[in-house]
Amino acid sequence: MKIENPNPIQWQFSERAQQLQSSFIREILKITQRPEIISFAGGLPSPATFPVDVMKAAYDKVLSQTGKVALQYGPTDGYGPLREWIANSLSTEGSRILPEQILMTSGSQQALDLLGKVLIDEGSRVLVETPSYLGALQAFSVYRPEFASVETDEHGLVPSSIDAIAHGARLLYALPNFQNPTGRSLSLERRQELVETCARLGLPLIEDDPYGTLSYRGEPMPKMVAMNPDGVIYMGSFSKVLTPGIRLGYVCAPLPLVRRLELAKQAADLHTAQLTQMVVHEVVKDGFLDQHIPTIRKLYGDQCQVMLDAMTEHFPSGVTWTRPEGGMFIWVTLPKSVDAMKLLDQSLAARVAFVPGAPFYANEPETNTLRLSFVTVPPERIREGIAILGKLIKDML
Ligand SMILES: Cc1ncc(COP(=O)(O)O)c(C=O)c1O
C-alpha cells in the first residue's frame, strides 16, 4: 500500500548543506563526456594505463584464497599488511614511519574531508596555495574556515610569505609535486624552508602527493614527511598509479592525530572496503608498481611534450604556461584582458574543453588563467585542440 503525503515535507537543510556547491570541474565533465569534444578538462588518469588483467588476477586470487575474510567487515584503520607496505614505502634511512601512523581512506579525497572535520572549526584560519586543488577547497569549505592564500610564484609556494599570515592558523595545505592545477613542483630548498617554517610556527603541514611518482625525468624529490614526521601529515593515493575507480587512498599522520582521524572515519563509513585493500596489497606487494609506473610516466611525458610543442606553435605572444616535469597538468596564463570563462564558452562551441582557473583560487581569482590536462587525449587530437584554442585566443586579443 502506498501512503499519501497530505503534508509534503518542506526540506529544511542545515546551514552547512545550504552552502554546498558542486565542483565546477564535475559540471564541465558532464559536457565533455560527449565523444566529439576534445577535452583537456578532466583530471582523470588515462584508462590506457589501468592494469585490468593484473587487477582481475588479484581479485580472483584474493577471493579464492581468502574470500571469507575479504568479504567481511574490516578494521577502521585499514588492512594491516597494506598499511605495513605503505609505512615501509614512506620510511627513509633517517625517518621511520610506523604502520600505526597509516589510516586507509576511501580515496585521498576522504582524507581531506576527515582532516577538515578533525582540524577545522568555523572561522579557523586555513592556509592554502594560490591556486590550489579545487577538491581540497571544496572539502575544507564544508567546515567553514577562513582561507588565507599563501603567495606563489613561478616556482610554486613562497615559504617566506607564510609568517605574515600564519597567526592562529590550524593547518597549511600544500602540493609539492606536479601541483594540481599548475603542474609546478617545489625545489628541495623550498621544501626544507617550508618544513622548517611550519615547525617553527607549530603549524601542521599537509603534504598532498597523488602525483609524486609520476616524474617524467629523474628521481622523485624527497618527501616533506621524511624531513619532519612529527609535523607533516602526508596523503597518498592509488588513483593515479593504479586506478581511481577502486577509491583507495591513505593518510600518514602523527599518532594523536591519526587516532582522531580514525574516530572520524568510524563515524563516516566504518572502514574502507576490505576486498579492495586486500586486492591492492596483492597487486603491489611484489613490486608491480616499479614496472608499471614507468609506463605511465612515459605516456604522460610524451603527451605533455606534444601539448607544449603545439602551444609554442599556436598560442599567440602574451600567453605563458608552465612546463611540468611530471603529473597531469599545464597551467596557462592569458593576457589580463582575456577572461578564461568567456574563452570556455567559445571553445565549447568549437568542441574543445578546459577548466578555467578561477575556481582553483580560495580568494581573489585570476580570471585570465586556465588548466589543461593532456593525459586522456591522443597526440593528434591534442594538436587539433590546441590549434583551435590558439585561434580563439588570438581572436579575443
Ligand atoms: C591534489 C589531489 N588530491 C587529492 C585528490 C583526490 O584523489 P583520490 O580521492 O582519487 O585519491 C586529487 C584528485 O584528482 C588531487 O588532484
PDBQT file of the ligand as one rigid body, heavy atoms in Angstrom, charges set to zero:
ROOT
HETATM    1  C1  LIG A 401      45.818  17.014  -5.430  1.00  0.00    +0.000 C 
HETATM    2  C2  LIG A 401      44.771  15.971  -5.294  1.00  0.00    +0.000 A 
HETATM    3  N1  LIG A 401      44.476  15.496  -4.081  1.00  0.00    +0.000 NA
HETATM    4  C3  LIG A 401      43.542  14.556  -3.915  1.00  0.00    +0.000 A 
HETATM    5  C4  LIG A 401      42.843  14.050  -4.989  1.00  0.00    +0.000 A 
HETATM    6  C5  LIG A 401      41.798  13.009  -4.726  1.00  0.00    +0.000 C 
HETATM    7  O1  LIG A 401      42.222  11.780  -5.232  1.00  0.00    +0.000 OA
HETATM    8  P1  LIG A 401      41.574  10.399  -4.820  1.00  0.00    +0.000 P 
HETATM    9  O2  LIG A 401      40.413  10.650  -3.932  1.00  0.00    +0.000 OA
HETATM   10  O3  LIG A 401      41.173   9.763  -6.111  1.00  0.00    +0.000 OA
HETATM   11  O4  LIG A 401      42.659   9.638  -4.117  1.00  0.00    +0.000 OA
HETATM   12  C6  LIG A 401      43.114  14.509  -6.270  1.00  0.00    +0.000 A 
HETATM   13  C7  LIG A 401      42.365  14.011  -7.430  1.00  0.00    +0.000 C 
HETATM   14  O5  LIG A 401      42.470  14.435  -8.544  1.00  0.00    +0.000 OA
HETATM   15  C8  LIG A 401      44.108  15.508  -6.434  1.00  0.00    +0.000 A 
HETATM   16  O6  LIG A 401      44.425  16.008  -7.630  1.00  0.00    +0.000 OA
ENDROOT
TORSDOF 0
